[in-house]
Amino acid sequence: MPVYEYECGVCHCRFDRRQRFDEEPVSICPRCQGKARRVLHSVPIVFKGSGFYSTDHGRGWQGTTSRKEEEKPAATGGSSEDAAPKS
């Protein structure tokens, strides 16, 4: 059974009710006996699968480079010891 959230228009109390789909919505607040209404929430969207992120397409996607090109060492022509200053 789904859980519905209600809010009272008088005392602004929020409460939940487990109801079947065919039941009538609650119209009376259990705290102050004021008029209650069902609160509606937005539904989250979850994107699953490939193709939704820029990291999914390594080559040819908006000018990005492939992972193999990023891992290639830069050709400097010397070792790292030659580049360090000697003291």
Secondary structure, 3 states (H helix, E strand, C coil): CCEEEEEECCCCCEEEEECCCCCCCCCECCCCCCEEEECCCCCCCCCCCCCCCHHHCCCCCCCCCCHHHHHCCCCCCCCHHHHCCCC
